[in-house]
Amino acid sequence: MVGTRLKNKNTHPAVPVMTESAKVKAGIQSAKRRTKKPTKDEQIRELQARLAAAERPDESVAVSKEPLVS
């Protein structure tokens, strides 16, 4: 008979003891850092700027940094 606990430990390894935020709070250096994900509004503005540059490469089009919805 195979021990269920041993099978579970092999299938689902243990969760890290400390979370990334707990390590940062304790001052422990972490190997991986997450980059800040741009918001949807920032992505839209960036894509609009790319589209405008592709459509009219000879003109320099300034895209507004104003929010799309007020």
Secondary structure, DSSP 8 states (H G I E B T S, - for coil): ---HHHHHHHHS----SS-HHHHHHHT---S--------HHHHHHHHHHHHHHHH-TTS------S-S--
